[in-house]
Amino acid sequence: MSEHVDDAASPSAGPPVPLDANSALTPEEKAQVATKLQTAREKKDVADAAFKNGDLKDALRSYHESLMYLHGLDKNALRSLGVVAPSSIPSSAVDQAASAKDEKTEVDLMLEKIYANMSACHLKQENWKRAIDTADKAIAKNPANSKALFRKGKALGELGFFEKAEVVLAEAKKIAPNGMQAPLVDAELARQRAVDRERQKAHDQKLRGMLCLGHALCLI
């Protein structure tokens, strides 16, 4: 299986910047936010490079450090720096509130990619439960992340949850039927179905053996 990273814990990260929704940031606070965001970008770049070189342990460590800088940066801070993704202009107060809630920032996009890439690392390490957990966090940021869905589906299958895995993998295929993930999804679905058939066959044979043994004992 070929995996690709999505390009886009440090004690010195410091506490989150306290912000009020209606207050303006001071120049010092803006500088603090900008510094944390830039450090997070650099940590992610280091992690991406480590992953591509096969250094999974180093990749996971740098991804974790990037997360520590990103946590605590809220939309008010990022809006003041102009790093909020553009969206349609709200036509009412209700629309404005909904728009603010659904507003995507660079941090949201980075978190999605980091969690999806961490899932890929855990998958390669055969740490299935952590692969699922980090994939779920990426999916929470973007339910249409087909890579995260694929990784979750594969990990579920490795744990023996074939029915759940098939649902997740089918969703990944539905989202990107012609994407790079599509052949991987098809191959993984075929592999898991074959494994499930073999498992069911072994179970049936064991059950028949037990029934035959019980019948023989009854005849004695």
Disulfide bonds with the S-S distance in Angstrom:
none
